[in-house]
Amino acid sequence: MESNSELVILGNSVDMGLAGDFLEEMRQLGFDVVSIHPSQFSTQRMADLVIILGGPDAYEGTGGIVRSLLNSSMMSAVRKRGASFLLELHDVWKEGQTVLIAMGSDRNDTRRAYQEVYDRILSTIAPRLQLSGEVRIKGKLITSSLKMGPDATVHLDGDTMIVSLGPLEMMGRVMGECAALALISSSNITLQGKVNNSCPPHSPEAISSNQSTENVTLPGVLVWGAGNVTIEANITTSGEIVVSSGPNPMEVGKRLEIGQNLSGASRVPPNQGNKPKWLPWVPPNPVRQQQQFRNFIVVKNSKFVQKDRGGCVWQRLFRPRKSWVLTAWGDIYLKNSYFKSRDGRSGCNRTADDKAVAGSGEHGVGLSIFVEGFKLGLGPRGNLVVEDTTFKTGNGGKGGTAIAFPGRDGNAKAKGGPGGWGGGFLIDVDVYLEFKGTNKVILGGGGRGGDAKASGAKGEDGCPGRNGGNAMAEAGDGGGGSYRMVSGGFRGSVPSISGGMAGDGGNARAIPGDGGDGNATSCDGGRGGNAEAIAGKGGNAVLSAPSGIVPASGFEGGNGGNASISGGNGGDGATGCIYESEIFKKGGKGGRGGNVTAESGSHGIGTLGSGKDGAVEVKSASNGGNGGDGNPPGIGGLPGSRNITDLSGKTSIKDSFSRGQAGNPCLGFVHPDRAVRLEIGI
């Protein structure tokens, strides 16, 4: 079964001008309407569905096309005053084609031909479907109603959208690898059995640790009914799961991202700007008069699972954007079910010369439930009842590790990726939220910040010795989580809430290059490279919930990362104690040590506890080079300056920041007649 959504409607300028509302209605039902003039019909007459507006005497070429399809008696009948007909033909210009001709004795009778038999038109172009056994589907299918038996298996051969103008009942199994699935009904939806359209995991052999997979489409599942939605099924997907009863789910999701009030969102029809990116088409807007009634969503004995794919990402988003959404006009009832959203992917690692910037960890996917009720004298609505159900949101991905080696100038910069945020859990109800039985909420934690390591090049020996390369390492901050659970009233038992651990900050290690030694008589040593190591901050984990809802565990701030530095020592000065031109020369100066900037990561704050600050370690770093022997001897190099911020107060400094030793005088003297050199102390 392939797409039946393209609908070609042919008519002259007069009949098409009167049919504007009819064309728009067809579009609202999900048909891809192509309206054409008779002069264009030769290129469109092979379409599967064709509706012709006009009779045998219609102007601008319509009449000629119609006369070729009618016998003389039918033409006579149409020409009688007040006549109005809808004629159904099949296999006209190709096999499997359906052609409807709406015609009358004049333009008004032609309009009456399709207005008065609207239901018959729908039943012809959108037939009822009853599925059993093995069925293959792709594209956008429009049906008057759909019923799939429990013994049926539907295979999705590609992205699929099923639009039912009546009830949609699907049981059995729906299977499709990485194919988007949208089930939309102007009435009620019943979904049972099993749905799996997840994507296969990326092969570790096929994807390296720094190859991004963020642009790979992750198709999801959309279930949108204008009436009631009842689900008793296991749904496994790699993308989003959006379930809606009444409100436009795309508009709800859009407003949810930017924190706007959702009131009235459901009245906005979907368009290209607010549809999920994984949907290949703009869905119709089947929500009409039933909006004013009390609709509900029931999910029981079900599992909604988002499947990880692996790989890594380069994204640098600050806050999570993707959520699962359950939204209803009326009430939502969840019983004995399990919801698990996907963990964020790790940031891609980066190893490079000169400059290495790693990817940010992806944010864990959250879960949002929104219930908006109408108050039309039918009692309060907009309630959510949860019974014996577990929610588990995704962990943020780890920030990528950055490793930088010396570039052409000998310097290196490395920046680790920040960890992704844990997936949030938002419940927004008009009236009240009630928990019954045993319920669990396990919130995703933030990802650890990525480490950073930068290594500068050693300065070349020379006269003077070259300066060592600088090294700058900045680790990523740990991901956090800001969890807002409930908006509206709360009653019933308190669920067990855990998780929400913030990520630790990454560690930063800077290894600047030592200065080069002087390599000829009396040459000075080079300066050591500068070092900068900034460790990542621990993430925060804060829960905002009504009074009485207290987490049982988790929700601790992340630890700050550690900063470590080694290297950046000055080069040694060369000796002057070499007999040249009958004299000894001065010793070369020792090079100065490089400057050191180090900052440990600060701790994160959590609802149940804070993390620990990171520490700073400096080892064998920033020492001045030794002066060379000579007359006079070379002075030792000064140590570099230090700028250390260690919030833990546990700074460890070993064999660092020392001035180099001065050289020694040359041993021996020159005889006054310069003919005899007496060497002493050999």
ChimeraX attribute file (.defattr): number of C-alpha atoms within 10 A of each C-alpha:
attribute: neighborCount
match mode: 1-to-1
recipient: residues
	/A:1	12
	/A:2	13
	/A:3	15
	/A:4	18
	/A:5	25
	/A:6	18
	/A:7	20
	/A:8	22
	/A:9	24
	/A:10	25
	/A:11	26
	/A:12	20
	/A:13	14
	/A:14	14
	/A:15	21
	/A:16	20
	/A:17	10
	/A:18	14
	/A:19	19
	/A:20	10
	/A:21	11
	/A:22	15
	/A:23	17
	/A:24	13
	/A:25	13
	/A:26	16
	/A:27	18
	/A:28	17
	/A:29	20
	/A:30	26
	/A:31	24
	/A:32	17
	/A:33	17
	/A:34	14
	/A:35	16
	/A:36	18
	/A:37	15
	/A:38	21
	/A:39	13
	/A:40	11
	/A:41	18
	/A:42	8
	/A:43	9
	/A:44	15
	/A:45	17
	/A:46	15
	/A:47	17
	/A:48	22
	/A:49	20
	/A:50	22
	/A:51	22
	/A:52	23
	/A:53	28
	/A:54	29
	/A:55	29
	/A:56	23
	/A:57	19
	/A:58	24
	/A:59	16
	/A:60	14
	/A:61	16
	/A:62	23
	/A:63	18
	/A:64	15
	/A:65	16
	/A:66	19
	/A:67	16
	/A:68	9
	/A:69	13
	/A:70	14
	/A:71	9
	/A:72	8
	/A:73	8
	/A:74	14
	/A:75	17
	/A:76	13
	/A:77	14
	/A:78	21
	/A:79	17
	/A:80	12
	/A:81	11
	/A:82	13
	/A:83	17
	/A:84	24
	/A:85	20
	/A:86	20
	/A:87	15
	/A:88	13
	/A:89	12
	/A:90	14
	/A:91	11
	/A:92	13
	/A:93	13
	/A:94	12
	/A:95	10
	/A:96	11
	/A:97	16
	/A:98	19
	/A:99	23
	/A:100	20
	/A:101	23
	/A:102	24
	/A:103	29
	/A:104	29
	/A:105	23
	/A:106	21
	/A:107	17
	/A:108	14
	/A:109	21
	/A:110	27
	/A:111	21
	/A:112	20
	/A:113	22
	/A:114	24
	/A:115	14
	/A:116	12
	/A:117	13
	/A:118	12
	/A:119	11
	/A:120	12
	/A:121	18
	/A:122	17
	/A:123	14
	/A:124	16
	/A:125	22
	/A:126	20
	/A:127	16
	/A:128	18
	/A:129	15
	/A:130	13
	/A:131	18
	/A:132	16
	/A:133	12
	/A:134	11
	/A:135	13
	/A:136	15
	/A:137	20
	/A:138	20
	/A:139	21
	/A:140	24
	/A:141	21
	/A:142	27
	/A:143	23
	/A:144	21
	/A:145	21
	/A:146	23
	/A:147	16
	/A:148	21
	/A:149	18
	/A:150	15
	/A:151	13
	/A:152	19
	/A:153	22
	/A:154	21
	/A:155	19
	/A:156	23
	/A:157	17
	/A:158	17
	/A:159	23
	/A:160	24
	/A:161	27
	/A:162	24
	/A:163	30
	/A:164	29
	/A:165	25
	/A:166	21
	/A:167	23
	/A:168	26
	/A:169	19
	/A:170	25
	/A:171	23
	/A:172	19
	/A:173	21
	/A:174	21
	/A:175	19
	/A:176	23
	/A:177	18
	/A:178	22
	/A:179	27
	/A:180	28
	/A:181	31
	/A:182	23
	/A:183	21
	/A:184	29
	/A:185	33
	/A:186	27
	/A:187	23
	/A:188	22
	/A:189	26
	/A:190	19
	/A:191	21
	/A:192	21
	/A:193	20
	/A:194	19
	/A:195	23
	/A:196	24
	/A:197	26
	/A:198	26
	/A:199	21
	/A:200	13
	/A:201	12
	/A:202	13
	/A:203	11
	/A:204	10
	/A:205	7
	/A:206	9
	/A:207	14
	/A:208	13
	/A:209	17
	/A:210	20
	/A:211	16
	/A:212	20
	/A:213	17
	/A:214	15
	/A:215	9
	/A:216	7
	/A:217	15
	/A:218	19
	/A:219	25
	/A:220	29
	/A:221	28
	/A:222	22
	/A:223	22
	/A:224	31
	/A:225	33
	/A:226	31
	/A:227	29
	/A:228	27
	/A:229	26
	/A:230	21
	/A:231	22
	/A:232	19
	/A:233	23
	/A:234	19
	/A:235	23
	/A:236	22
	/A:237	28
	/A:238	27
	/A:239	27
	/A:240	25
	/A:241	24
	/A:242	21
	/A:243	23
	/A:244	28
	/A:245	33
	/A:246	32
	/A:247	28
	/A:248	26
	/A:249	27
	/A:250	25
	/A:251	22
	/A:252	24
	/A:253	26
	/A:254	19
	/A:255	16
	/A:256	19
	/A:257	13
	/A:258	9
	/A:259	9
	/A:260	11
	/A:261	10
	/A:262	18
	/A:263	13
	/A:264	12
	/A:265	18
	/A:266	21
	/A:267	15
	/A:268	13
	/A:269	19
	/A:270	17
	/A:271	15
	/A:272	13
	/A:273	11
	/A:274	17
	/A:275	19
	/A:276	22
	/A:277	13
	/A:278	17
	/A:279	20
	/A:280	18
	/A:281	19
	/A:282	17
	/A:283	26
	/A:284	19
	/A:285	21
	/A:286	25
	/A:287	23
	/A:288	13
	/A:289	10
	/A:290	15
	/A:291	18
	/A:292	14
	/A:293	17
	/A:294	23
	/A:295	24
	/A:296	28
	/A:297	27
	/A:298	17
	/A:299	22
	/A:300	20
	/A:301	16
	/A:302	21
	/A:303	21
	/A:304	20
	/A:305	22
	/A:306	24
	/A:307	20
	/A:308	20
	/A:309	19
	/A:310	17
	/A:311	22
	/A:312	28
	/A:313	27
	/A:314	26
	/A:315	19
	/A:316	15
	/A:317	14
	/A:318	13
	/A:319	17
	/A:320	20
	/A:321	16
	/A:322	20
	/A:323	26
	/A:324	25
	/A:325	23
	/A:326	22
	/A:327	29
	/A:328	34
	/A:329	29
	/A:330	27
	/A:331	27
	/A:332	29
	/A:333	16
	/A:334	21
	/A:335	20
	/A:336	17
	/A:337	21
	/A:338	21
	/A:339	18
	/A:340	21
	/A:341	28
	/A:342	26
	/A:343	28
	/A:344	30
	/A:345	29
	/A:346	32
	/A:347	35
	/A:348	29
	/A:349	27
	/A:350	24
	/A:351	18
	/A:352	17
	/A:353	19
	/A:354	21
	/A:355	21
	/A:356	24
	/A:357	23
	/A:358	30
	/A:359	30
	/A:360	34
	/A:361	35
	/A:362	34
	/A:363	36
	/A:364	30
	/A:365	29
	/A:366	30
	/A:367	24
	/A:368	19
	/A:369	21
	/A:370	26
	/A:371	28
	/A:372	23
	/A:373	22
	/A:374	18
	/A:375	13
	/A:376	11
	/A:377	6
	/A:378	9
	/A:379	9
	/A:380	16
	/A:381	23
	/A:382	25
	/A:383	26
	/A:384	26
	/A:385	17
	/A:386	23
	/A:387	20
	/A:388	18
	/A:389	23
	/A:390	21
	/A:391	19
	/A:392	24
	/A:393	28
	/A:394	27
	/A:395	35
	/A:396	33
	/A:397	31
	/A:398	34
	/A:399	37
	/A:400	34
	/A:401	31
	/A:402	30
	/A:403	27
	/A:404	27
	/A:405	23
	/A:406	23
	/A:407	17
	/A:408	11
	/A:409	12
	/A:410	22
	/A:411	26
	/A:412	31
	/A:413	28
	/A:414	33
	/A:415	28
	/A:416	35
	/A:417	36
	/A:418	39
	/A:419	39
	/A:420	40
	/A:421	39
	/A:422	36
	/A:423	35
	/A:424	27
	/A:425	25
	/A:426	20
	/A:427	17
	/A:428	23
	/A:429	26
	/A:430	22
	/A:431	18
	/A:432	20
	/A:433	22
	/A:434	16
	/A:435	19
	/A:436	16
	/A:437	14
	/A:438	15
	/A:439	21
	/A:440	17
	/A:441	19
	/A:442	21
	/A:443	28
	/A:444	33
	/A:445	35
	/A:446	38
	/A:447	39
	/A:448	35
	/A:449	37
	/A:450	36
	/A:451	32
	/A:452	34
	/A:453	29
	/A:454	34
	/A:455	30
	/A:456	32
	/A:457	27
	/A:458	27
	/A:459	25
	/A:460	20
	/A:461	21
	/A:462	17
	/A:463	20
	/A:464	25
	/A:465	27
	/A:466	24
	/A:467	31
	/A:468	31
	/A:469	29
	/A:470	29
	/A:471	33
	/A:472	29
	/A:473	34
	/A:474	30
	/A:475	34
	/A:476	37
	/A:477	35
	/A:478	38
	/A:479	39
	/A:480	37
	/A:481	33
	/A:482	20
	/A:483	21
	/A:484	16
	/A:485	19
	/A:486	19
	/A:487	17
	/A:488	15
	/A:489	14
	/A:490	21
	/A:491	13
	/A:492	12
	/A:493	15
	/A:494	18
	/A:495	22
	/A:496	16
	/A:497	19
	/A:498	19
	/A:499	22
	/A:500	34
	/A:501	30
	/A:502	38
	/A:503	38
	/A:504	37
	/A:505	37
	/A:506	36
	/A:507	31
	/A:508	34
	/A:509	31
	/A:510	34
	/A:511	28
	/A:512	35
	/A:513	32
	/A:514	38
	/A:515	35
	/A:516	30
	/A:517	33
	/A:518	30
	/A:519	20
	/A:520	17
	/A:521	23
	/A:522	28
	/A:523	27
	/A:524	34
	/A:525	38
	/A:526	35
	/A:527	37
	/A:528	37
	/A:529	33
	/A:530	30
	/A:531	33
	/A:532	27
	/A:533	30
	/A:534	28
	/A:535	34
	/A:536	36
	/A:537	33
	/A:538	37
	/A:539	37
	/A:540	31
	/A:541	31
	/A:542	22
	/A:543	21
	/A:544	13
	/A:545	16
	/A:546	15
	/A:547	7
	/A:548	10
	/A:549	17
	/A:550	17
	/A:551	20
	/A:552	12
	/A:553	15
	/A:554	20
	/A:555	30
	/A:556	26
	/A:557	32
	/A:558	36
	/A:559	29
	/A:560	31
	/A:561	33
	/A:562	29
	/A:563	33
	/A:564	27
	/A:565	30
	/A:566	23
	/A:567	30
	/A:568	39
	/A:569	39
	/A:570	40
	/A:571	38
	/A:572	36
	/A:573	37
	/A:574	31
	/A:575	30
	/A:576	28
	/A:577	24
	/A:578	17
	/A:579	12
	/A:580	10
	/A:581	7
	/A:582	13
	/A:583	14
	/A:584	24
	/A:585	21
	/A:586	24
	/A:587	31
	/A:588	34
	/A:589	34
	/A:590	37
	/A:591	38
	/A:592	32
	/A:593	35
	/A:594	33
	/A:595	24
	/A:596	27
	/A:597	19
	/A:598	29
	/A:599	24
	/A:600	31
	/A:601	35
	/A:602	27
	/A:603	26
	/A:604	28
	/A:605	22
	/A:606	24
	/A:607	19
	/A:608	17
	/A:609	17
	/A:610	20
	/A:611	22
	/A:612	20
	/A:613	24
	/A:614	29
	/A:615	25
	/A:616	28
	/A:617	19
	/A:618	23
	/A:619	15
	/A:620	16
	/A:621	32
	/A:622	35
	/A:623	31
	/A:624	35
	/A:625	35
	/A:626	29
	/A:627	31
	/A:628	34
	/A:629	29
	/A:630	24
	/A:631	20
	/A:632	18
	/A:633	24
	/A:634	29
	/A:635	25
	/A:636	28
	/A:637	30
	/A:638	24
	/A:639	27
	/A:640	28
	/A:641	15
	/A:642	14
	/A:643	12
	/A:644	18
	/A:645	17
	/A:646	21
	/A:647	18
	/A:648	17
	/A:649	12
	/A:650	12
	/A:651	18
	/A:652	12
	/A:653	15
	/A:654	12
	/A:655	12
	/A:656	21
	/A:657	24
	/A:658	19
	/A:659	22
	/A:660	25
	/A:661	18
	/A:662	22
	/A:663	27
	/A:664	19
	/A:665	19
	/A:666	20
	/A:667	14
	/A:668	14
	/A:669	14
	/A:670	15
	/A:671	11
	/A:672	8
	/A:673	7
	/A:674	9
	/A:675	9
	/A:676	10
	/A:677	13
	/A:678	10
	/A:679	10
	/A:680	8
	/A:681	6
	/A:682	5
